[in-house]
């Protein structure tokens, strides 16, 4: 009996040793392990004793997927039938997925227990080793799993649907990887006090409603929009089978985003989208019956949103869509939420998590920490980057680093913030520089009149700024 290393498994592989141990079971196990799947394979021929051990039960129960390989002799083994009953129990009580492989038997033979499977059940009855309840449980499990959608390898090979066992194993592993993929998105474990923001967005999006909702989160670069959106996405994810996270929209070709959206929701590689109009048509036609959870991160142009989520009717009832952007002006959504900088106390806590791995500064670094926080203006990105930069340094090194940062912002922060500047058109940049360099504290009406005379379109530009 062999299993992958580690204390938990993703896939439980059940098979009859003499039939498949050195054949499809071995190919499949090795390929799954090579693909990074934590797999447990049970070979009943290598086991001693009559009772299923705790380790075996645990492996079945904790696995997300069970794959029984139904070969000619599978039902001859009481061990395999016991495992099958436990798989069905795990499916009923814990939502485990069972993905059967019908190796050299038809699904109907398993479902109705005819031919060799019928003879195997009769043989177990005649031996009188097992009571009627046990036999009935075996028959019920065979019927239940025989009805499930799986892979009929015998039919596939005869119909030339696949070229051989190697290609078949590759298909199975790809399907298992797709099934194991979850909607959960990784987020930093150092975020601070986001419950209030999350609660408001969950209320906006109607977390428990059957209404399709599109919500936009906007704010300046580095303020934490993506982290907040990921947390909301994760909290919603348990209610969705179909989901997609489109990141870095600003940097990605629209047709590629359309292709990824279709592929992720439909769970198969989509044919290449040749143009945006074709992509819009495919999204509308293919996804309108799908209840989807969708996160579009870092959009900067209305045309991107029109190509991906133009109308509620493109998606099934109850779909939830979250958009993050720096530019509120591109949002044509049900609700918008503005995320602003953190206050001093929360900034100090976040900074301390990265600089000291605790919620508050060491006593000798309190003044240094306040100095660092004052240059971050409540931006989580800046607090994280600068806190990590200073972590583990001496007081003298803090002084030197802070002095350098005050003269020239840390490169990672500066690069992130420059995205907002680079997105401005020429008139908007001129107004931005005027405000930053000359007009601090001026009456807005006076400078607007000046900008209008220069044809800078100040009303539209100030809204964007």
N, C-alpha and C positions, 0 to 999 in steps of 0.2 A: 504494500500500500504506500503510495507516494503522494505528496502534496507540495504545494508551493510553500516557501518560507513565509514567516509572518504569522500573526495571530488571527487574521480574518481573511475571508475569501470572497471573491466576487462571483465565481462560477463553480457549481458542483457538477462533476461529470460522472454519470452512472452508466456502466456497461457490463456486459457478460464477457469475462476474461477470455475464455477459449475462442470466442467468436471474433473479437475485435481488439484484444490487448496489443498485438503487434501490428495492427492495421490502422483503421480509421481513428480509434481511440487514442493511439499514440501520436499520430499525425496532428490530431486536433489539440491534444494537451500541449505538445511541444510548441505548436504555432501560437497558441494563446499565451503561453509563458513568454515566448519571444516578443509578443506584442505588448507585454507589460501587464497582462491580465492575471490577477491572483486566482489561480485555478486549483481545485482539489479533485483528484481522480481517485475513485475507489474501485479496487479490483477484488471482488469477493473471493477469488481463488487464493489470494495471499493472506486471507484472514483466518483466524482460528476461533472456535467457540460459537455459540448459538445466538448470543444477544448482540444487537447493535450497540456499540460503545458510545459513551458520552461524546467523544471527540467526533465521531461520525455524525451523530444527531446535530451537534453544534455546527459542523461544517455545512450541513444541509440548511439549517435554520438561518444562519447568518449570511448565506450566499444570496446575491440579488437575482441570480439566474440559475436554474437547474437544467441540465441537458441530458436527458436519458437517450441512449443510443439503442433503439429497438432492433435487435438482431434476431435471427431465428430462435436462438436459445435463451433469449432474455427472460422469458416467463418461466423457464425451467428452474431459475434460481430464486429461492425464497428471499435471499438477501436483496436482490434487485427489486423484487416486488415490495418488500418492506420499505426500501428506500423510496420507491414510487409513492407509497401511501404517505410517507413523511413529506415528500415534495408537494403533494396535493394539499396536505394540511397547512404547509407553509404558504402556499398560494392563497388559501382561503382566509388564513388568519393574519398573515403579514404582507400580503400583496406580492409575494415572490413571482417572478416570471418563469414559466416552464416553456422551453423551446426544444421540442422533441426532434430527433433525427430517426427517420424510418429507413434503416440501413439496407436490409434485404427482405423486408416485409412490407406489405401495403398498410396504410393507416387503418383501413377497414378491418384487417385481421386483428389489430390491437384493440380497436374500438369494440368489436363484436365478439372477440375471443373465439374465432373460428380457426380452422386448419391447425397449425402447430400450436398456436396459443391456446386454443380450446383443448387440445390434447394435454398440454402442460397443466392446465387447471384441473382436468380430470385426474391426472396422475397425482397431483397434490392431495386431492380428495381421497383417492384410493389408499394412499399411504397412511391416512388417518393421523398424521403428525400434527395437523393444524385444525383448530375448531372452525365451525361454520362462519363465525363472525370474522375471523381472520381472512378466510377465503373470500367472503363477500366484500371485505374491504379491498382486497387485491383486485377483484373483478371491477369494482366501482372506480378504482384508481386507473386501471387500464382503459376503461370506457371514457373517463374524464379526459385523460391525456391524449387518447386516440382521436378525440374530437378537436384538439387544439391545432392551430396552424403551426406547421413545422417544415422540415426539409424532407422530401421524399426522394432520397438519393437514387434508389433503384429506377424510379420513373424518369428522373432528371438525366441519368446516364443513358437510358434507352432512347430518350427523345433528343439527345444531343444538345440539351439546354446548357450543359457545361461540358468541357472537354475531358475532364478526368477528376480523380479524387483530390489532386493538388489544388486545382482551381476551386473545387467544392469547399475544401477546408478554408481557403482564402476568403470565400464568400461568407462562410459561417463566422469566421473571426471578425470580418468587417461588420456583419450584422450585430454581433455581440458587442463590439466596441460602440456602435451607434446606440444600442440599448442601454449600455452602461453610462453613456454620456448624460450628465445631469445639467439642470438649468443653473446650478449654484455657481456664482461668480466669486472669485477670491477677492477679499478686501483686507486692508491693513487692520491688524488687531490693536492699533494704537489710536483709533479714532475717538473723539471726545464729544460727549453730550449731543448726540444726533437724534435722540428719541423724539424730541419736539418737532424737528423738521420731518422725520419719517412719518409721525402721526398725522401731520397736516397733509402730506402728499397722499398717504393711504386713504385719507378721507376724501380728498379731491378725486382720486382715481376710482373710488367706489370698490374697495377691495372685495366686498362680499355681495356686490350687485351683479346682475346679469346684463348690465349695460356696457356697451363698448365705449371706452373712454381713452382720450389722448391727452396727456399732461406734459407740459414743458417746464424744465428747470433751467433758469438762466442766471447768469452772474459772471463776474470777471474771471479771467484765467487764474487758476491756482486756488480758487475759493472752496473747492471740494465738491463740485457738482457730480463728477463721475462716481466718487465714493458714495455719496448720498443715493444716487440713482441705483447703484449696484445693491445697496442694502434693501431698498424698496423692492427691486427685482427679486432678490433672494426670498424676501418675505412673501411675495406673491407666488413664487415658483411651484409650491406644492399643489396648487390648484390647476396646473397646466401640464398637458402632455406635449404640446407644441410650443416651442420657444426659440428665440434667436437674439443674440447680442451682436450688434454691428458697431464695432469700435473705430475710432479715428476716421469718421465719415469725411471730415474735412480733407483728408489726405488721399482718399480712395476713389477710384473711378466708379461712377454711378452704376454702370452695367455690371461691374464686379459685385457691388453691394446687392443689386437685384438678384444676381445669380446665387449669392450666399444665402439671402433670405429664403428663396425658393428651396434651395438644397437643404437648409437646416430644418425648415418646417415640414417638408415632404419626406425628409430623411432618406434622400438619395441624391446622387450627383445629378444636377440639372444640366440640360444642354446649354451651351454657351449662348448668352443673350447678346445679340448683335447690335442693338440700339436701344435707347431709353424707352421709346414708345412701345417696342416689342416687350420690354421688361414690365412696363406698366400693365399691359394687356394680360401677360401671364400671371402677374401677382393678383390682379382682379379676378381672373377666371379660376385660378387654382386654389386660392386661399380664402375665398369668400364663405366657405363652409367650415373653416378652421377657427377654433377659439385659440387665439395666439397670445403669448406674452412676448413683447418686443421692446428692446432697449436700443435706441439710436443715440450714440454718444458723439458729441463734439461736431454737430452740424453747424455750418456757417453760411449756407445759402438756401433760400426757399426752394430752389429747383431740386435740391437733394430730397427734401421732404415730399415734394409733389411726386417725385419718381418712386417713392417707397411707401408712403402712407397718405396718399392724397385724400382719400375718403374713408369714412367709417365702414361703408358698405363693401370695401375691399376685403374685410375680415369678418369672421363669424361672430355671432352674438356673444358678448361677454369678454371680448378681447381687451387687453390692457396694453397701452403703448406709452412709453416714457421717452422723452427727447431731452437731451442736454445741449445747450448752446450758450455762447457768449452774447449773442445778438437776439434780444427779445423780438426785434422787428420781423424776423423770419417765421415766427410761431403763429400758426393759424390753428389753434387747438382749443379743447374744451376749458382747460384751466392752465394758468401759469403760476410758477412759484419762483420768487427771487431769492437767491441765496447770497447773503452778504458776509463780510468778514466776522471773525470771532471776537468776542469781548476779551478784556485783559485776563480775567481769571481762567477762561477756557483756553486762551492762547498759552498761558503759563503752564497749564496742565499738559497740553499737547506737546509743547516744546520740551517739557521735563521728561515725558515718556521717551522721547528720542535721544535727549542729551544725557539722561541719568537712569533710564529704565525704571522710573518711578513717577508718581503723580506730582511731585514738587521738587524744587532744586535742593541740592546740598547747601547747607547754611553759608559756606564761604563763597558760593557762586550766586547768591541771590541778586546782588547788584549787577553782576555780569549778565544774568539771565534777563533781567528787566531791560537792560540795554539792548540785548539781542531781540527781544520781543518788540520793542519800540520800532525797530527797523523792518519788521515783518508785516505791520499794518493789518494784523488779524488774518492773514492768508495761510491756510493750513499747509499749502505746498512749501512756502518759505519757512514756516516753523519746523516742518519735518526735515527739509534739506539742511538748514542751518543747525538745527539741534543735532542731527546725525554727524555733521561736519565737526562740531565741537566736542562730541562725546569722547571721553577718555583723555582729554587734553589737560595740561596743567593750567594754573591761573595765568601764568606768563603767556602761554600759548593762546589762551582765550583773549587776553588783551590784544595781542598782535593780530589775531584773526579777526576780531571785531573791528579793529581799526581799519583793516584792509577791506572788510565788507562795507563799512560806512563810506569808504571812498569809491568802491566798485562792487556792485551786487554780485553774489555768487552766480557762476555761469549758468547752472541748471535753472535757477529761478529766473534769471534775466532772459534766457532763451524762451522759457514758457510764457513769460509776460509779454515778450516782443511779438508773439503771435497776434495779440489784440491790436498792437500798433500796425503791424503789417497788413491787417485786414481792412484798414481805413483807406478811403480814397484820398485824393490830393487835397480837396477842400477840407475834409474832416481832420486831416493831419495838421493843416495850417491853423485851424481853430484850436485843436488840442495844444499845439505849441504856444499859441497866443495866450491861452488860459494858464498854461504851466509857467510861462516866463514873464508875462506882462500884466495880466488882468486879475490876479488874485485879489479878492475883496471888492472888485468893481461892481457897480450896479449893472445887472445883466441887460437891462433895456438899452443902456448906452452902447455896449459892445455889440449887441445884436444889430443895432442900427449901422454900426461901422462895418460889420461883416456883410450885411445886406448890400451896402454900397459897393463892396468888393465882389458881390455875386457869389458868396460862399455857401448859400442856402443854409443859414444857421439853424433854423427851426428843426429841419430834418437831421442835421448833423449833431446837434446837441442831444436829441433823442437817442441817437446811436451811442454817443459818447457816454 
